[in-house]
Amino acid sequence: MNSTQNRKIAQVKNTTLVIGIDVGSEFHYARAFDDRGYEYSGKPLRFSNTESGFCELLAWMQEIKEKQGKENIIAGMEPTGHYWFCLGIFLRDNGIKPVLVNPQHVKKSKELDDNSQSKNDRKDPKVIAGLVKDGRYSYPYIPEGVYAELRTASNLRFRIESELTSVKNRLARWISIYFPEYREVYGKSDAKGGLMVLKAAPLPEDIIELGVDGVNQIWRDAKLRGSNGIKRAESLVGAARRSIGVRPGKEAARLEMSILLEDHETKVQRLEEIMDLLDTLMEEIPGAKKLLEIKGVGAKTVSGFLAEVGDVRRFTDPKQVQKYAGLALVENSSGKHKGQTTISRRGRKRLRYLLFEVSMSLVSKNPEFRELHVYFTTREERPLKKMQSLTAIGCKLIRIFYALLTKDIEYSAEKMRKDIQRPETQKSAA
């Protein structure tokens, strides 16, 4: 994990060549400095985001290093979107460990030299190098092996889920315009039985023409069981007869529904394929199955957690994972003013979202976590609000995941209950 700032500063010695790189989509710019900020490069090196451009940068750095008698190189860059990925991996593979500087730090520091907020290809590499020199950088985590596969697959899952949600919203909009009574029969716009009927008969008049027997036959041919039968078919046809849906533009409406259903079917199929891949990848990670033994924790949570965190053994303490997720507590106080303590929100946003989601699931489905939530929100001293309690439960889950993955132990609901520090327990211990 990242060292303290003093240790980071100690990495930049008088034998270190500091490279500041301004990352772009097609071209990058680099400048070279020593540990005190003295520049060795006469002008910024402009190199392309290609293999030949990367090789040009490497040769340029090595030349300056030998000429100035330096022993090692530290290259810092601003994580501009995804454009730094390929360059970062290239530097790592060539023995140069890349470091990242916070874009907000770059933005706030660039006026120190010329008292101007101007941004250009010559100025930014210098600002970045200055931040690296002062130890204001972090080491990027570039996952490898199964963790790289997990992160890519997990990112794809989130993207497909987002696209699927968009399709569902468009389906709901179409139904509200052309067949609002559909909701009287099906509570969800994407109900399987309902979508089968809409595929064959999108508009109310099409459903009327199909009739009760025709609607029921669609479900029978698909061998769809459950509540889809004659009674529901009668309700659907009845809703179509009294529909107040928009009638103009019928052909375009039918085409739109056909496209929406095709998109929905494709997205659902792709999501199933991704989940199958994630399940396969999780089997390769020791201890991953133990996390699934916790009631309320599912495959999406475990795969998402491992994808975001990577190999949890790279952390020396679960509090580092908590900080990595942006759940570290920060206080806003000055002098006599006592500010409110909040979470930092400086970290992996997606990991924080996953932990919040699973916390709600745990409180709903897991008895011991529900007990912990009740304790947090009802204790006499400093009771937590609901959202604060969910955050605390997310932090507790991080500690449990960390222990299960690093200590090769089984989850114990009894131990979980014993960890709740109740006032009566504290008094008896005293």
VOGU-719128 format. One line per field, with one value per residue (C-alpha): x, z, y; residue number from 1. Coordinates in steps of 0.05 Angstrom, whole numbers, plus 5000, padded with zeros to 4 digits. Layout:
<sites>
X <- X;...
Z <- Z;...
Y <- Y;...
num <- NUM;...
</sites>
This chain:
<sites>
X <- 5000;5019;5072;5068;5088;5155;5171;5149;5194;5251;5242;5264;5339;5394;5406;5333;5310;5239;5196;5130;5083;5021;4976;4932;4889;4938;5002;5037;5087;5145;5196;5255;5278;5324;5302;5305;5265;5323;5303;5346;5302;5309;5239;5181;5185;5124;5112;5054;5008;5039;5094;5144;5125;5134;5202;5221;5204;5244;5305;5299;5295;5353;5396;5383;5394;5463;5483;5465;5492;5425;5412;5337;5276;5208;5155;5092;5029;4959;4906;4868;4812;4838;4893;4948;4935;4978;5035;5034;5039;5095;5136;5124;5145;5209;5229;5202;5147;5095;5063;5000;4984;4915;4884;4856;4927;4951;4894;4908;4984;4992;4987;5047;5099;5066;5004;4963;4910;4931;4939;4987;5031;5094;5067;5029;5088;5128;5071;5064;5139;5137;5082;5122;5184;5145;5119;5047;5035;5006;5025;4972;4947;4949;4916;4946;4924;4855;4846;4855;4804;4756;4762;4750;4691;4663;4668;4632;4578;4565;4563;4513;4470;4469;4449;4396;4367;4363;4326;4277;4263;4250;4203;4166;4160;4132;4081;4059;4046;4014;3986;3984;3934;3988;4011;3944;3962;4038;4071;4138;4146;4197;4156;4174;4103;4084;4144;4126;4057;4084;4133;4076;4023;4053;3992;3925;3888;3938;3924;3849;3857;3900;3846;3848;3864;3919;3952;3948;3976;4039;4054;4037;4084;4139;4121;4115;4085;4062;4009;4008;3944;3872;3855;3915;3902;3830;3856;3906;3854;3805;3857;3871;3796;3791;3860;3868;3936;3959;3935;3971;4038;4022;4074;4131;4107;4109;4179;4202;4176;4209;4276;4268;4251;4311;4357;4328;4337;4409;4428;4398;4435;4502;4492;4482;4546;4585;4558;4579;4649;4652;4631;4686;4739;4719;4733;4806;4813;4826;4774;4724;4672;4676;4649;4587;4571;4550;4474;4457;4523;4516;4561;4554;4580;4638;4660;4653;4692;4750;4750;4756;4804;4845;4890;4870;4936;4970;4938;4969;4906;4831;4830;4870;4815;4765;4805;4812;4736;4730;4699;4753;4725;4746;4733;4719;4740;4778;4792;4729;4687;4671;4650;4613;4651;4637;4666;4720;4689;4760;4769;4737;4667;4642;4669;4633;4568;4575;4586;4525;4482;4504;4496;4422;4417;4451;4405;4345;4366;4421;4399;4466;4477;4405;4421;4483;4442;4390;4446;4479;4414;4386;4446;4443;4511;4521;4467;4476;4427;4405;4454;4511;4495;4495;4563;4589;4562;4598;4663;4649;4639;4707;4740;4704;4722;4795;4798;4766;4812;4878;4872;4839;4783;4708;4654;4622;4555;4567;4633;4599;4549;4603;4638;4579;4604;4542;4543;4526;4585;4633;4611;4619;4688;4708
Z <- 5000;4997;5045;5088;5055;5091;5061;4993;4998;5018;4952;4915;4927;4895;4851;4827;4760;4767;4705;4699;4645;4621;4592;4531;4485;4426;4451;4518;4542;4590;4628;4670;4737;4796;4868;4880;4818;4772;4700;4655;4594;4550;4524;4536;4499;4457;4444;4414;4450;4411;4420;4382;4424;4489;4465;4448;4520;4549;4507;4525;4600;4597;4560;4612;4669;4643;4625;4695;4733;4763;4789;4785;4752;4781;4731;4754;4715;4724;4716;4659;4647;4618;4575;4625;4629;4571;4588;4661;4644;4593;4646;4697;4648;4635;4708;4721;4773;4753;4806;4802;4827;4846;4790;4843;4869;4799;4790;4856;4849;4778;4799;4846;4792;4750;4790;4729;4722;4650;4628;4574;4553;4582;4649;4671;4669;4714;4764;4764;4774;4832;4867;4858;4886;4948;4959;4939;4897;4902;4874;4825;4832;4765;4776;4744;4730;4756;4790;4723;4692;4750;4745;4670;4676;4735;4698;4640;4687;4714;4643;4619;4681;4668;4596;4617;4666;4609;4566;4623;4632;4557;4560;4619;4579;4518;4560;4594;4526;4486;4537;4608;4632;4625;4695;4723;4700;4710;4765;4728;4657;4643;4669;4629;4611;4592;4547;4510;4494;4474;4427;4389;4400;4422;4418;4455;4389;4372;4439;4427;4359;4390;4442;4508;4477;4434;4493;4535;4477;4476;4549;4537;4477;4520;4577;4623;4689;4750;4749;4673;4653;4630;4686;4672;4597;4609;4651;4598;4541;4585;4600;4525;4510;4557;4541;4533;4501;4444;4376;4323;4299;4305;4257;4288;4358;4338;4310;4373;4417;4373;4380;4456;4465;4423;4464;4529;4509;4486;4550;4594;4556;4560;4635;4646;4607;4649;4714;4692;4678;4745;4781;4745;4762;4836;4841;4827;4887;4954;5006;4959;4971;5046;5035;5001;5065;5099;5092;5050;5012;4939;4880;4853;4919;4926;4853;4856;4921;4895;4828;4862;4918;4881;4923;4993;5021;4992;5049;5118;5156;5140;5156;5092;5053;5088;5066;4996;4992;5015;5081;5126;5178;5171;5219;5200;5260;5272;5337;5379;5320;5325;5256;5238;5226;5158;5111;5063;4998;4970;4941;4897;4886;4858;4919;4965;4926;4931;5007;5016;4975;5012;5079;5064;5044;5108;5152;5116;5112;5163;5236;5268;5223;5237;5311;5301;5262;5318;5369;5329;5321;5392;5439;5494;5479;5410;5372;5297;5244;5195;5140;5190;5215;5144;5134;5199;5177;5111;5149;5193;5131;5104;5168;5163;5089;5105;5161;5120;5060;5098;5158;5125;5176;5172;5183;5252;5267;5341;5340;5300;5357;5410;5374;5390;5448;5491;5553;5601;5573;5582;5654;5673;5640;5681
Y <- 5000;5074;5096;5159;5224;5224;5157;5181;5242;5196;5159;5222;5228;5269;5208;5207;5233;5260;5258;5296;5271;5307;5253;5264;5221;5221;5256;5262;5314;5300;5343;5320;5349;5334;5327;5402;5421;5439;5423;5379;5380;5440;5434;5385;5319;5308;5234;5195;5146;5089;5037;5079;5140;5101;5076;5147;5168;5110;5127;5201;5186;5137;5188;5242;5193;5172;5243;5270;5210;5190;5120;5113;5145;5162;5181;5217;5230;5255;5200;5232;5183;5118;5148;5133;5057;5035;5082;5062;4988;5002;5039;4984;4930;4968;4974;5044;5045;5098;5142;5184;5254;5278;5321;5368;5379;5395;5444;5480;5481;5507;5580;5577;5592;5647;5666;5645;5592;5579;5507;5485;5427;5458;5480;5417;5368;5415;5420;5344;5335;5385;5345;5281;5315;5335;5265;5282;5221;5152;5084;5059;4989;4954;4885;4824;4753;4733;4801;4837;4790;4804;4879;4880;4833;4872;4938;4906;4881;4950;4978;4926;4935;5010;4998;4948;4998;5049;4999;4984;5058;5065;5005;5038;5103;5066;5030;5094;5125;5069;5020;5050;4998;4945;4963;4939;4869;4870;4910;4911;4935;4880;4821;4759;4739;4810;4819;4755;4783;4852;4819;4786;4841;4908;4953;4944;4933;4878;4844;4849;4817;4762;4747;4710;4643;4672;4706;4643;4602;4646;4627;4553;4549;4580;4531;4591;4571;4609;4663;4668;4633;4644;4693;4738;4733;4756;4814;4834;4833;4870;4924;4929;4940;5000;5029;5104;5096;5141;5114;5157;5131;5057;5029;5070;5049;4975;4983;5019;4963;4911;4947;4955;4882;4861;4907;4880;4808;4820;4857;4803;4749;4787;4798;4724;4709;4759;4730;4660;4687;4721;4658;4620;4672;4674;4599;4615;4661;4626;4643;4675;4621;4635;4705;4676;4637;4703;4708;4770;4771;4749;4735;4806;4835;4787;4793;4869;4874;4831;4868;4936;4916;4864;4820;4841;4816;4878;4916;4910;4930;4931;5006;5016;4981;5027;5088;5058;5056;5129;5109;5138;5187;5260;5317;5389;5430;5494;5530;5530;5506;5432;5408;5345;5281;5251;5199;5224;5199;5199;5130;5078;5103;5037;4999;5048;5037;4961;4964;5009;4962;4900;4935;4945;4872;4849;4890;4861;4787;4774;4767;4785;4846;4868;4863;4905;4957;4961;4969;5025;5064;5055;5056;5109;5141;5171;5133;5133;5154;5101;5121;5126;5057;5028;5060;5029;4961;4969;4981;4921;4878;4902;4877;4810;4801;4819;4768;4712;4725;4733;4687;4626;4623;4610;4662;4657;4689;4679;4716;4771;4779;4780;4837;4883;4926;4933;4978;4921;4880;4938;4949;4876;4875;4936
num <- 1;2;3;4;5;6;7;8;9;10;11;12;13;14;15;16;17;18;19;20;21;22;23;24;25;26;27;28;29;30;31;32;33;34;35;36;37;38;39;40;41;42;43;44;45;46;47;48;49;50;51;52;53;54;55;56;57;58;59;60;61;62;63;64;65;66;67;68;69;70;71;72;73;74;75;76;77;78;79;80;81;82;83;84;85;86;87;88;89;90;91;92;93;94;95;96;97;98;99;100;101;102;103;104;105;106;107;108;109;110;111;112;113;114;115;116;117;118;119;120;121;122;123;124;125;126;127;128;129;130;131;132;133;134;135;136;137;138;139;140;141;142;143;144;145;146;147;148;149;150;151;152;153;154;155;156;157;158;159;160;161;162;163;164;165;166;167;168;169;170;171;172;173;174;175;176;177;178;179;180;181;182;183;184;185;186;187;188;189;190;191;192;193;194;195;196;197;198;199;200;201;202;203;204;205;206;207;208;209;210;211;212;213;214;215;216;217;218;219;220;221;222;223;224;225;226;227;228;229;230;231;232;233;234;235;236;237;238;239;240;241;242;243;244;245;246;247;248;249;250;251;252;253;254;255;256;257;258;259;260;261;262;263;264;265;266;267;268;269;270;271;272;273;274;275;276;277;278;279;280;281;282;283;284;285;286;287;288;289;290;291;292;293;294;295;296;297;298;299;300;301;302;303;304;305;306;307;308;309;310;311;312;313;314;315;316;317;318;319;320;321;322;323;324;325;326;327;328;329;330;331;332;333;334;335;336;337;338;339;340;341;342;343;344;345;346;347;348;349;350;351;352;353;354;355;356;357;358;359;360;361;362;363;364;365;366;367;368;369;370;371;372;373;374;375;376;377;378;379;380;381;382;383;384;385;386;387;388;389;390;391;392;393;394;395;396;397;398;399;400;401;402;403;404;405;406;407;408;409;410;411;412;413;414;415;416;417;418;419;420;421;422;423;424;425;426;427;428;429;430
</sites>
